[in-house]
Amino acid sequence: MNEVLTRLQTLAAKRFGDKALTLDANADFFEALGIDSLQALDLLTDLEEAFDIEVPDYELADVTTFGGLAEVLEARL
């Protein structure tokens, strides 16, 4: 999962700034990055393209941390 988490942080940093690189797996990305649900969907689009996967919205309904998002992505790889 570390590789997926690192790629996730790198992609989040490209979209929302370098602060994403310093956040740990338990960080709430909405709060830590100051983003809303539409911005999170933009990030999801970036992730789906980068990992060449498709993640249904319902799998992300309660996901708010980088670690949780990395787990969902890894399950699709």
Contacts in CASP RR format, 6 or more apart in sequence:
PFRMAT RR
TARGET T0000
AUTHOR 0000-0000-0000
METHOD contacts of the structure
MODEL  1
MNEVLTRLQTLAAKRFGDKALTLDANADFFEALGIDSLQALDLLTDLEEA
FDIEVPDYELADVTTFGGLAEVLEARL
1 67 0 8 1.000
1 70 0 8 1.000
1 71 0 8 1.000
1 74 0 8 1.000
4 51 0 8 1.000
4 70 0 8 1.000
4 73 0 8 1.000
4 74 0 8 1.000
4 77 0 8 1.000
5 25 0 8 1.000
5 66 0 8 1.000
5 67 0 8 1.000
5 70 0 8 1.000
7 50 0 8 1.000
7 51 0 8 1.000
8 47 0 8 1.000
8 66 0 8 1.000
8 67 0 8 1.000
8 69 0 8 1.000
8 70 0 8 1.000
8 73 0 8 1.000
9 20 0 8 1.000
9 21 0 8 1.000
9 23 0 8 1.000
9 66 0 8 1.000
10 20 0 8 1.000
10 21 0 8 1.000
11 43 0 8 1.000
11 46 0 8 1.000
11 47 0 8 1.000
11 50 0 8 1.000
12 20 0 8 1.000
12 29 0 8 1.000
12 33 0 8 1.000
12 43 0 8 1.000
12 66 0 8 1.000
13 19 0 8 1.000
13 20 0 8 1.000
13 21 0 8 1.000
14 46 0 8 1.000
15 39 0 8 1.000
15 42 0 8 1.000
15 43 0 8 1.000
15 46 0 8 1.000
16 33 0 8 1.000
16 34 0 8 1.000
16 35 0 8 1.000
16 39 0 8 1.000
16 43 0 8 1.000
17 33 0 8 1.000
19 32 0 8 1.000
19 33 0 8 1.000
20 29 0 8 1.000
20 32 0 8 1.000
20 33 0 8 1.000
23 29 0 8 1.000
23 32 0 8 1.000
23 33 0 8 1.000
23 66 0 8 1.000
24 66 0 8 1.000
25 65 0 8 1.000
25 66 0 8 1.000
25 67 0 8 1.000
25 68 0 8 1.000
25 70 0 8 1.000
26 65 0 8 1.000
26 66 0 8 1.000
26 67 0 8 1.000
27 65 0 8 1.000
27 66 0 8 1.000
28 64 0 8 1.000
28 65 0 8 1.000
29 35 0 8 1.000
29 40 0 8 1.000
29 43 0 8 1.000
29 64 0 8 1.000
29 65 0 8 1.000
29 66 0 8 1.000
29 69 0 8 1.000
30 36 0 8 1.000
30 37 0 8 1.000
30 40 0 8 1.000
30 64 0 8 1.000
33 39 0 8 1.000
35 43 0 8 1.000
44 55 0 8 1.000
44 60 0 8 1.000
47 53 0 8 1.000
47 55 0 8 1.000
47 69 0 8 1.000
47 73 0 8 1.000
48 54 0 8 1.000
48 55 0 8 1.000
51 73 0 8 1.000
51 76 0 8 1.000
51 77 0 8 1.000
53 73 0 8 1.000
53 76 0 8 1.000
53 77 0 8 1.000
54 76 0 8 1.000
55 72 0 8 1.000
55 73 0 8 1.000
55 76 0 8 1.000
59 72 0 8 1.000
60 69 0 8 1.000
60 72 0 8 1.000
63 69 0 8 1.000
63 72 0 8 1.000
END
